[in-house]
Amino acid sequence: MFLLYIATVLDPKYVKFYFNHMYDVDKINELIRKVKDTLTRMYEYYLKVNEIRRICTMLMLVDLNKI
């Protein structure tokens, strides 16, 4: 069910609408925090993976230039 919340964030106007119909205020705030934290961690992971790819590509190019 949590992945549904993440997917819902991609269309933010519906997040509070859905949450307001399903949960109380404390639970809504907790879920919104969890969704934001998860999206932040996913983005940070994406940045790290792309940085590693960039470095590997640069190293491969350096090695090819030595040939």
Contacts in CASP RR format, 6 or more apart in sequence:
PFRMAT RR
TARGET T0000
AUTHOR 0000-0000-0000
METHOD contacts of the structure
MODEL  1
MFLLYIATVLDPKYVKFYFNHMYDVDKINELIRKVKDTLTRMYEYYLKVN
EIRRICTMLMLVDLNKI
2 34 0 8 1.000
2 38 0 8 1.000
5 15 0 8 1.000
5 31 0 8 1.000
5 34 0 8 1.000
5 35 0 8 1.000
6 35 0 8 1.000
6 38 0 8 1.000
6 39 0 8 1.000
8 14 0 8 1.000
8 15 0 8 1.000
8 18 0 8 1.000
9 15 0 8 1.000
9 35 0 8 1.000
9 39 0 8 1.000
15 32 0 8 1.000
15 35 0 8 1.000
16 28 0 8 1.000
16 32 0 8 1.000
19 27 0 8 1.000
19 28 0 8 1.000
19 31 0 8 1.000
19 32 0 8 1.000
20 28 0 8 1.000
23 31 0 8 1.000
END
